[in-house]
Amino acid sequence: MPIYLYGFITSLIIALIATPYAKKLAVKVGAVDTPDHRKVHTRVMPRMGGLAIYIAFAVAFFAFVPQTREMLGVFLGGTIVMLVGMIDDKLQLSPKWKLLGQLVATAVVVIPFGLKVGIVELPFGGSIDFSKGWLALLAIPITMIWIIGVTNAVNLIDGLDGLSAGVSGIATATMAVMAIIMADFNVAIYCFVLLGAIVGFLFFNFHPARIFMGDTGSLFLGFNLAALSIMGFKQALFVSFIIPIVVLGVPLWDTFFAIVRRIINKKPISSPDKGHLHHCLLNMGLSHRATVITIYGMSIFFGATAILLTKVVPNTKAALWTSIITLAVLLFIIHMATEVVGLVGRRHRPLINAYRRLRLKYVRRSS
């Protein structure tokens, strides 16, 4: 049995054992989620379940994952952001303090441990080397912005039972497959260990959930997914550089249009609302479980697209045009899905509204 399967099974079993204890701890310290006008659940729920994910991951990490400099840096940064999440689950930190904690965690993994974007080969010749000259100065802020952005994207999508854990698990599994394709077995082992912890926790978190992961889990998972995407694609072709964005398509899509929606409605970007993807699907009449499974399907679609792009990545014109066409189709699908579900708002549907106007003109001319 390959070592990454041992890592997966180990972290899964530990998560199954640790989650009930995390639930008891959450109740004991008062880390509970109370229903309000923004939330879907209707009863007080213990959170801080992400602690079980972290414990399961940590044990399997030191047992199976190669202790490279970057891997240790990501583990340390993930530990810091997990602790920030635990404090937030208990005390409800302000967005500024949460961001400060994320900045510290990200700075730790980027500066002393050296996790940064690397070389990007451009599609029509040439490359951008972020390790040399003045571009090296850009590598640090670009990496930090990416990690913090993905961390918060995963945190924002944590709105339904099993949603954030499931989407993170699908993204992690996708990265594991791509790491195997690219023969990056260190990253593959890391992914399988993280995936086992997620699956073990998901047993208690899928609808109807018995515990929430809280910011303890969502920040930890988001941080790790962001770091993994950099570790796996530090030196890549132009199309490969886009692959991490595709892998994390659902949380990034939801976050991007949440920002657009709030700007259009003249609200602060950090202000919460009930316009996220899962809220829109619930408003369309889907049940809680059907909404989560639908978003799982979207995540699998993004993951399959990312794997397809990985398979065609050789630097040939045919592979390049295949990738560009795939990305163009993907962007069109994303835009249409955004309009159909009303992710920006019911009034902001330019393509659908244009189609309706053309159809109305055609009907009038025909009559």
C-alpha positions as a Markdown table, in Angstrom:
| # | Residue | x | y | z |
|---|---|---|---|---|
| 1 | Met | 0.0 | 0.0 | 0.0 |
| 2 | Pro | 1.5 | 3.4 | -1.0 |
| 3 | Ile | 2.6 | 5.6 | 1.9 |
| 4 | Tyr | 0.0 | 8.3 | 1.0 |
| 5 | Leu | -2.8 | 5.8 | 1.6 |
| 6 | Tyr | -1.4 | 5.0 | 5.1 |
| 7 | Gly | -1.3 | 8.8 | 5.8 |
| 8 | Phe | -4.9 | 9.1 | 4.6 |
| 9 | Ile | -6.2 | 6.3 | 6.7 |
| 10 | Thr | -4.3 | 7.4 | 9.8 |
| 11 | Ser | -5.6 | 11.0 | 9.7 |
| 12 | Leu | -9.1 | 9.8 | 8.9 |
| 13 | Ile | -9.2 | 7.5 | 11.9 |
| 14 | Ile | -7.8 | 10.1 | 14.3 |
| 15 | Ala | -10.3 | 12.7 | 13.0 |
| 16 | Leu | -13.1 | 10.2 | 13.7 |
| 17 | Ile | -11.8 | 9.7 | 17.3 |
| 18 | Ala | -11.0 | 13.4 | 18.0 |
| 19 | Thr | -14.2 | 15.1 | 16.7 |
| 20 | Pro | -16.5 | 14.1 | 19.5 |
| 21 | Tyr | -13.9 | 15.4 | 22.0 |
| 22 | Ala | -13.6 | 18.6 | 20.1 |
| 23 | Lys | -17.4 | 18.9 | 20.3 |
| 24 | Lys | -17.3 | 18.5 | 24.1 |
| 25 | Leu | -14.5 | 21.1 | 24.4 |
| 26 | Ala | -16.4 | 23.6 | 22.3 |
| 27 | Val | -19.5 | 23.3 | 24.5 |
| 28 | Lys | -17.4 | 23.5 | 27.7 |
| 29 | Val | -15.6 | 26.7 | 26.7 |
| 30 | Gly | -18.7 | 28.3 | 25.1 |
| 31 | Ala | -17.5 | 28.2 | 21.5 |
| 32 | Val | -21.0 | 27.8 | 20.1 |
| 33 | Asp | -22.8 | 29.2 | 17.1 |
| 34 | Thr | -26.1 | 30.9 | 17.9 |
| 35 | Pro | -28.8 | 31.3 | 15.1 |
| 36 | Asp | -29.5 | 34.8 | 13.7 |
| 37 | His | -31.0 | 36.4 | 10.6 |
| 38 | Arg | -28.0 | 35.6 | 8.4 |
| 39 | Lys | -27.6 | 31.9 | 9.4 |
| 40 | Val | -29.4 | 28.9 | 8.1 |
| 41 | His | -29.3 | 26.6 | 11.2 |
| 42 | Thr | -32.0 | 27.0 | 13.8 |
| 43 | Arg | -30.4 | 25.7 | 17.0 |
| 44 | Val | -27.2 | 26.4 | 19.0 |
| 45 | Met | -24.3 | 24.4 | 17.5 |
| 46 | Pro | -20.8 | 23.7 | 18.9 |
| 47 | Arg | -18.1 | 25.0 | 16.6 |
| 48 | Met | -14.3 | 24.7 | 16.8 |
| 49 | Gly | -14.6 | 21.3 | 15.1 |
| 50 | Gly | -11.6 | 22.3 | 13.0 |
| 51 | Leu | -9.4 | 21.4 | 16.0 |
| 52 | Ala | -10.1 | 17.7 | 15.3 |
| 53 | Ile | -9.0 | 18.3 | 11.7 |
| 54 | Tyr | -5.8 | 20.0 | 12.9 |
| 55 | Ile | -5.0 | 17.2 | 15.4 |
| 56 | Ala | -5.6 | 14.4 | 12.9 |
| 57 | Phe | -3.5 | 16.3 | 10.3 |
| 58 | Ala | -0.7 | 17.1 | 12.7 |
| 59 | Val | -0.2 | 13.5 | 13.9 |
| 60 | Ala | -0.2 | 12.1 | 10.3 |
| 61 | Phe | 2.0 | 15.0 | 9.1 |
| 62 | Phe | 4.8 | 14.1 | 11.4 |
| 63 | Ala | 4.4 | 10.4 | 10.8 |
| 64 | Phe | 4.3 | 10.4 | 7.0 |
| 65 | Val | 5.0 | 13.8 | 5.3 |
| 66 | Pro | 8.6 | 14.6 | 4.4 |
| 67 | Gln | 9.8 | 17.4 | 6.7 |
| 68 | Thr | 11.1 | 19.8 | 4.1 |
| 69 | Arg | 11.7 | 23.5 | 4.9 |
| 70 | Glu | 8.5 | 24.6 | 3.0 |
| 71 | Met | 6.4 | 21.8 | 4.5 |
| 72 | Leu | 7.4 | 22.8 | 8.0 |
| 73 | Gly | 6.8 | 26.4 | 7.2 |
| 74 | Val | 3.2 | 25.7 | 6.0 |
| 75 | Phe | 2.6 | 23.5 | 9.1 |
| 76 | Leu | 3.7 | 26.3 | 11.4 |
| 77 | Gly | 1.7 | 29.0 | 9.5 |
| 78 | Gly | -1.3 | 26.7 | 9.6 |
| 79 | Thr | -0.9 | 26.2 | 13.3 |
| 80 | Ile | -0.9 | 30.0 | 13.8 |
| 81 | Val | -4.0 | 30.6 | 11.7 |
| 82 | Met | -5.7 | 27.7 | 13.4 |
| 83 | Leu | -5.1 | 29.3 | 16.8 |
| 84 | Val | -6.5 | 32.6 | 15.4 |
| 85 | Gly | -9.6 | 30.7 | 14.4 |
| 86 | Met | -9.9 | 29.1 | 17.8 |
| 87 | Ile | -9.8 | 32.5 | 19.5 |
| 88 | Asp | -12.4 | 33.8 | 17.0 |
| 89 | Asp | -14.7 | 30.9 | 17.7 |
| 90 | Lys | -14.6 | 31.7 | 21.4 |
| 91 | Leu | -14.4 | 35.5 | 21.4 |
| 92 | Gln | -15.7 | 36.6 | 18.0 |
| 93 | Leu | -12.6 | 38.7 | 16.9 |
| 94 | Ser | -13.1 | 41.8 | 14.8 |
| 95 | Pro | -12.1 | 41.4 | 11.0 |
| 96 | Lys | -9.0 | 43.5 | 11.7 |
| 97 | Trp | -7.7 | 41.2 | 14.3 |
| 98 | Lys | -8.4 | 38.1 | 12.2 |
| 99 | Leu | -6.6 | 39.7 | 9.3 |
| 100 | Leu | -3.6 | 40.5 | 11.5 |
| 101 | Gly | -3.4 | 36.9 | 12.5 |
| 102 | Gln | -3.6 | 35.8 | 8.9 |
| 103 | Leu | -0.8 | 38.2 | 8.0 |
| 104 | Val | 1.4 | 36.9 | 10.7 |
| 105 | Ala | 0.8 | 33.3 | 9.7 |
| 106 | Thr | 1.4 | 34.1 | 6.0 |
| 107 | Ala | 4.5 | 36.1 | 6.7 |
| 108 | Val | 6.0 | 33.2 | 8.7 |
| 109 | Val | 5.6 | 30.7 | 5.8 |
| 110 | Val | 6.7 | 33.2 | 3.1 |
| 111 | Ile | 9.7 | 35.1 | 4.6 |
| 112 | Pro | 11.7 | 32.7 | 6.8 |
| 113 | Phe | 10.6 | 29.5 | 5.2 |
| 114 | Gly | 10.7 | 30.8 | 1.6 |
| 115 | Leu | 7.4 | 29.7 | 0.1 |
| 116 | Lys | 6.9 | 32.0 | -2.9 |
| 117 | Val | 5.7 | 32.0 | -6.5 |
| 118 | Gly | 8.5 | 31.0 | -8.9 |
| 119 | Ile | 8.9 | 31.0 | -12.7 |
| 120 | Val | 6.0 | 31.4 | -15.0 |
| 121 | Glu | 6.5 | 30.4 | -18.6 |
| 122 | Leu | 4.5 | 32.6 | -20.9 |
| 123 | Pro | 2.4 | 30.9 | -23.6 |
| 124 | Phe | 4.1 | 32.5 | -26.7 |
| 125 | Gly | 7.6 | 32.5 | -25.5 |
| 126 | Gly | 9.6 | 34.0 | -22.6 |
| 127 | Ser | 9.1 | 33.7 | -18.9 |
| 128 | Ile | 8.6 | 35.7 | -15.7 |
| 129 | Asp | 11.1 | 34.7 | -13.0 |
| 130 | Phe | 9.9 | 35.9 | -9.6 |
| 131 | Ser | 13.1 | 34.8 | -8.0 |
| 132 | Lys | 15.5 | 37.3 | -9.6 |
| 133 | Gly | 16.0 | 41.0 | -9.6 |
| 134 | Trp | 13.2 | 43.5 | -8.8 |
| 135 | Leu | 10.6 | 40.8 | -9.5 |
| 136 | Ala | 11.8 | 39.0 | -6.4 |
| 137 | Leu | 10.4 | 41.9 | -4.4 |
| 138 | Leu | 7.0 | 41.3 | -5.9 |
| 139 | Ala | 7.1 | 37.6 | -5.1 |
| 140 | Ile | 6.5 | 38.1 | -1.4 |
| 141 | Pro | 3.4 | 40.4 | -1.6 |
| 142 | Ile | 1.9 | 38.4 | -4.5 |
| 143 | Thr | 2.2 | 35.2 | -2.5 |
| 144 | Met | 0.9 | 36.8 | 0.7 |
| 145 | Ile | -2.2 | 38.2 | -1.1 |
| 146 | Trp | -2.9 | 34.9 | -2.7 |
| 147 | Ile | -2.7 | 33.0 | 0.6 |
| 148 | Ile | -4.8 | 35.5 | 2.5 |
| 149 | Gly | -7.4 | 35.7 | -0.3 |
| 150 | Val | -7.9 | 31.9 | -0.6 |
| 151 | Thr | -7.9 | 31.6 | 3.2 |
| 152 | Asn | -10.8 | 34.0 | 3.4 |
| 153 | Ala | -12.6 | 32.6 | 0.4 |
| 154 | Val | -12.8 | 29.2 | 2.1 |
| 155 | Asn | -13.9 | 30.9 | 5.3 |
| 156 | Leu | -16.7 | 32.8 | 3.5 |
| 157 | Ile | -18.2 | 29.7 | 1.9 |
| 158 | Asp | -18.6 | 28.0 | 5.3 |
| 159 | Gly | -22.4 | 28.6 | 5.5 |
| 160 | Leu | -24.1 | 25.1 | 5.3 |
| 161 | Asp | -23.5 | 21.8 | 6.9 |
| 162 | Gly | -20.6 | 20.0 | 5.3 |
| 163 | Leu | -20.1 | 22.7 | 2.6 |
| 164 | Ser | -16.7 | 24.1 | 3.4 |
| 165 | Ala | -15.3 | 20.7 | 4.4 |
| 166 | Gly | -16.6 | 19.0 | 1.3 |
| 167 | Val | -15.5 | 21.7 | -1.1 |
| 168 | Ser | -12.0 | 21.8 | 0.6 |
| 169 | Gly | -11.9 | 18.0 | 0.4 |
| 170 | Ile | -12.6 | 18.0 | -3.4 |
| 171 | Ala | -10.0 | 20.7 | -3.9 |
| 172 | Thr | -7.5 | 18.7 | -1.9 |
| 173 | Ala | -8.2 | 15.5 | -3.8 |
| 174 | Thr | -7.8 | 17.3 | -7.1 |
| 175 | Met | -4.4 | 18.6 | -6.0 |
| 176 | Ala | -3.4 | 15.1 | -4.9 |
| 177 | Val | -4.3 | 13.7 | -8.4 |
| 178 | Met | -2.4 | 16.5 | -10.1 |
| 179 | Ala | 0.6 | 16.1 | -7.8 |
| 180 | Ile | 0.7 | 12.4 | -8.8 |
| 181 | Ile | 0.4 | 13.3 | -12.5 |
| 182 | Met | 3.4 | 15.6 | -12.1 |
| 183 | Ala | 5.3 | 13.1 | -10.0 |
| 184 | Asp | 5.4 | 15.5 | -7.0 |
| 185 | Phe | 5.0 | 12.8 | -4.4 |
| 186 | Asn | 5.8 | 15.1 | -1.4 |
| 187 | Val | 2.8 | 17.3 | -2.2 |
| 188 | Ala | 0.7 | 14.2 | -2.9 |
| 189 | Ile | 1.4 | 12.8 | 0.6 |
| 190 | Tyr | 0.6 | 16.1 | 2.2 |
| 191 | Cys | -2.7 | 16.3 | 0.3 |
| 192 | Phe | -3.7 | 12.7 | 1.2 |
| 193 | Val | -3.0 | 13.4 | 4.9 |
| 194 | Leu | -5.1 | 16.6 | 4.8 |
| 195 | Leu | -7.8 | 14.8 | 2.9 |
| 196 | Gly | -8.1 | 12.0 | 5.5 |
| 197 | Ala | -8.6 | 14.6 | 8.3 |
| 198 | Ile | -11.3 | 16.4 | 6.3 |
| 199 | Val | -13.2 | 13.2 | 5.4 |
| 200 | Gly | -13.1 | 12.0 | 9.0 |
| 201 | Phe | -14.5 | 15.3 | 10.3 |
| 202 | Leu | -17.1 | 15.4 | 7.5 |
| 203 | Phe | -18.7 | 12.3 | 9.0 |
| 204 | Phe | -19.9 | 14.5 | 11.8 |
| 205 | Asn | -20.4 | 17.7 | 9.8 |
| 206 | Phe | -22.5 | 16.6 | 6.8 |
| 207 | His | -26.2 | 17.5 | 7.1 |
| 208 | Pro | -27.6 | 17.3 | 9.7 |
| 209 | Ala | -24.4 | 18.4 | 11.3 |
| 210 | Arg | -23.5 | 17.6 | 14.9 |
| 211 | Ile | -20.6 | 20.1 | 15.0 |
| 212 | Phe | -19.3 | 23.0 | 12.9 |
| 213 | Met | -15.7 | 23.4 | 12.0 |
| 214 | Gly | -15.8 | 27.1 | 12.8 |
| 215 | Asp | -13.0 | 29.5 | 11.9 |
| 216 | Thr | -10.7 | 27.0 | 13.5 |
| 217 | Gly | -11.2 | 24.7 | 10.6 |
| 218 | Ser | -12.1 | 27.0 | 7.7 |
| 219 | Leu | -9.1 | 29.3 | 8.2 |
| 220 | Phe | -6.8 | 26.3 | 8.6 |
| 221 | Leu | -8.1 | 24.5 | 5.5 |
| 222 | Gly | -8.0 | 27.7 | 3.4 |
| 223 | Phe | -4.5 | 28.5 | 4.4 |
| 224 | Asn | -3.3 | 24.9 | 3.5 |
| 225 | Leu | -5.1 | 24.9 | 0.2 |
| 226 | Ala | -3.5 | 28.2 | -0.7 |
| 227 | Ala | 0.0 | 27.0 | 0.3 |
| 228 | Leu | -0.5 | 23.7 | -1.5 |
| 229 | Ser | -1.4 | 25.4 | -4.7 |
| 230 | Ile | 1.9 | 27.4 | -4.6 |
| 231 | Met | 4.0 | 24.3 | -3.6 |
| 232 | Gly | 2.6 | 22.4 | -6.5 |
| 233 | Phe | 2.9 | 25.1 | -9.2 |
| 234 | Lys | 5.9 | 27.2 | -8.3 |
| 235 | Gln | 7.6 | 26.7 | -11.7 |
| 236 | Ala | 5.0 | 26.2 | -14.3 |
| 237 | Leu | 3.7 | 27.1 | -17.7 |
| 238 | Phe | 1.3 | 30.0 | -18.1 |
| 239 | Val | -1.7 | 27.7 | -18.2 |
| 240 | Ser | -0.5 | 25.7 | -15.1 |
| 241 | Phe | -0.2 | 29.0 | -13.3 |
| 242 | Ile | -4.0 | 29.4 | -13.7 |
| 243 | Ile | -4.7 | 25.8 | -12.5 |
| 244 | Pro | -4.8 | 26.7 | -8.8 |
| 245 | Ile | -7.4 | 29.3 | -9.5 |
| 246 | Val | -9.5 | 26.6 | -11.3 |
| 247 | Val | -9.0 | 24.1 | -8.5 |
| 248 | Leu | -10.3 | 26.6 | -6.0 |
| 249 | Gly | -13.0 | 27.8 | -8.4 |
| 250 | Val | -16.1 | 27.6 | -6.2 |
| 251 | Pro | -14.8 | 29.6 | -3.1 |
| 252 | Leu | -13.0 | 32.1 | -5.3 |
| 253 | Trp | -16.0 | 32.5 | -7.6 |
| 254 | Asp | -18.3 | 33.1 | -4.6 |
| 255 | Thr | -15.9 | 35.5 | -3.0 |
| 256 | Phe | -15.3 | 37.5 | -6.2 |
| 257 | Phe | -18.9 | 38.1 | -6.8 |
| 258 | Ala | -19.6 | 38.8 | -3.2 |
| 259 | Ile | -17.2 | 41.7 | -3.5 |
| 260 | Val | -18.8 | 42.8 | -6.7 |
| 261 | Arg | -22.3 | 42.6 | -5.2 |
| 262 | Arg | -21.3 | 44.7 | -2.2 |
| 263 | Ile | -19.6 | 47.3 | -4.3 |
| 264 | Ile | -22.7 | 47.6 | -6.5 |
| 265 | Asn | -24.9 | 47.9 | -3.4 |
| 266 | Lys | -22.5 | 50.4 | -1.9 |
| 267 | Lys | -21.8 | 48.3 | 1.2 |
| 268 | Pro | -18.5 | 47.6 | 2.9 |
| 269 | Ile | -16.6 | 44.7 | 1.4 |
| 270 | Ser | -16.3 | 43.0 | 4.8 |
| 271 | Ser | -20.1 | 43.3 | 5.6 |
| 272 | Pro | -21.9 | 40.0 | 5.8 |
| 273 | Asp | -25.0 | 39.3 | 3.7 |
| 274 | Lys | -27.2 | 36.4 | 2.5 |
| 275 | Gly | -26.2 | 36.6 | -1.1 |
| 276 | His | -23.6 | 33.9 | -1.2 |
| 277 | Leu | -23.9 | 31.0 | -3.6 |
| 278 | His | -25.5 | 28.6 | -1.1 |
| 279 | His | -28.0 | 31.3 | -0.1 |
| 280 | Cys | -29.0 | 31.8 | -3.8 |
| 281 | Leu | -29.5 | 28.1 | -4.4 |
| 282 | Leu | -31.6 | 27.8 | -1.2 |
| 283 | Asn | -33.7 | 30.8 | -2.5 |
| 284 | Met | -34.2 | 28.9 | -5.8 |
| 285 | Gly | -36.0 | 26.2 | -3.8 |
| 286 | Leu | -33.2 | 23.6 | -3.3 |
| 287 | Ser | -33.1 | 21.8 | 0.1 |
| 288 | His | -30.2 | 22.1 | 2.4 |
| 289 | Arg | -28.7 | 18.8 | 1.4 |
| 290 | Ala | -29.4 | 19.3 | -2.4 |
| 291 | Thr | -27.7 | 22.7 | -2.2 |
| 292 | Val | -24.6 | 21.2 | -0.7 |
| 293 | Ile | -24.5 | 18.4 | -3.2 |
| 294 | Thr | -25.0 | 20.8 | -6.1 |
| 295 | Ile | -22.0 | 22.9 | -5.0 |
| 296 | Tyr | -20.0 | 19.6 | -4.6 |
| 297 | Gly | -20.9 | 18.9 | -8.2 |
| 298 | Met | -19.6 | 22.4 | -9.2 |
| 299 | Ser | -16.4 | 21.7 | -7.3 |
| 300 | Ile | -15.9 | 18.4 | -9.0 |
| 301 | Phe | -16.5 | 20.1 | -12.4 |
| 302 | Phe | -13.8 | 22.7 | -11.5 |
| 303 | Gly | -11.4 | 19.9 | -10.3 |
| 304 | Ala | -11.9 | 17.8 | -13.5 |
| 305 | Thr | -11.2 | 20.9 | -15.6 |
| 306 | Ala | -8.0 | 21.5 | -13.6 |
| 307 | Ile | -6.9 | 17.9 | -14.1 |
| 308 | Leu | -7.7 | 18.3 | -17.9 |
| 309 | Leu | -5.5 | 21.4 | -18.0 |
| 310 | Thr | -2.7 | 19.5 | -16.2 |
| 311 | Lys | -2.9 | 16.7 | -18.8 |
| 312 | Val | -2.6 | 19.0 | -21.8 |
| 313 | Val | 0.0 | 21.3 | -20.3 |
| 314 | Pro | 3.0 | 20.3 | -22.6 |
| 315 | Asn | 4.3 | 23.4 | -24.5 |
| 316 | Thr | 2.8 | 22.7 | -27.9 |
| 317 | Lys | 0.4 | 25.0 | -29.9 |
| 318 | Ala | -2.3 | 22.3 | -29.8 |
| 319 | Ala | -2.1 | 22.0 | -26.1 |
| 320 | Leu | -2.0 | 25.8 | -25.6 |
| 321 | Trp | -5.1 | 26.4 | -27.8 |
| 322 | Thr | -6.9 | 23.5 | -26.1 |
| 323 | Ser | -6.2 | 25.1 | -22.7 |
| 324 | Ile | -7.3 | 28.6 | -23.8 |
| 325 | Ile | -10.5 | 27.3 | -25.3 |
| 326 | Thr | -11.2 | 25.3 | -22.2 |
| 327 | Leu | -10.7 | 28.3 | -20.0 |
| 328 | Ala | -12.8 | 30.5 | -22.2 |
| 329 | Val | -15.7 | 28.0 | -22.0 |
| 330 | Leu | -15.2 | 27.7 | -18.3 |
| 331 | Leu | -15.4 | 31.5 | -17.8 |
| 332 | Phe | -18.6 | 31.7 | -19.9 |
| 333 | Ile | -20.2 | 28.9 | -17.8 |
| 334 | Ile | -19.2 | 30.7 | -14.6 |
| 335 | His | -20.8 | 34.0 | -15.9 |
| 336 | Met | -24.0 | 32.3 | -17.0 |
| 337 | Ala | -24.3 | 30.4 | -13.7 |
| 338 | Thr | -23.7 | 33.7 | -11.8 |
| 339 | Glu | -26.6 | 35.3 | -13.7 |
| 340 | Val | -28.9 | 32.3 | -13.4 |
| 341 | Val | -28.6 | 32.0 | -9.6 |
| 342 | Gly | -28.5 | 35.8 | -9.0 |
| 343 | Leu | -25.1 | 35.8 | -7.3 |
| 344 | Val | -24.7 | 39.6 | -7.9 |
| 345 | Gly | -28.4 | 40.4 | -7.7 |
| 346 | Arg | -31.6 | 39.7 | -9.6 |
| 347 | Arg | -31.3 | 43.0 | -11.5 |
| 348 | His | -27.7 | 42.4 | -12.7 |
| 349 | Arg | -28.1 | 39.8 | -15.4 |
| 350 | Pro | -26.8 | 41.5 | -18.6 |
| 351 | Leu | -26.7 | 38.4 | -20.9 |
| 352 | Ile | -30.0 | 37.0 | -19.8 |
| 353 | Asn | -31.7 | 40.4 | -20.0 |
| 354 | Ala | -30.2 | 41.0 | -23.5 |
| 355 | Tyr | -31.5 | 37.6 | -24.6 |
| 356 | Arg | -35.0 | 38.4 | -23.3 |
| 357 | Arg | -35.0 | 41.8 | -25.1 |
| 358 | Leu | -34.0 | 40.1 | -28.4 |
| 359 | Arg | -36.6 | 37.4 | -27.9 |
| 360 | Leu | -39.3 | 40.0 | -27.2 |
| 361 | Lys | -38.4 | 41.9 | -30.4 |
| 362 | Tyr | -38.5 | 38.7 | -32.4 |
| 363 | Val | -42.0 | 37.8 | -31.0 |
| 364 | Arg | -43.3 | 41.3 | -31.7 |
| 365 | Arg | -42.0 | 41.2 | -35.3 |
| 366 | Ser | -43.4 | 37.7 | -35.8 |
| 367 | Ser | -46.8 | 38.8 | -34.6 |
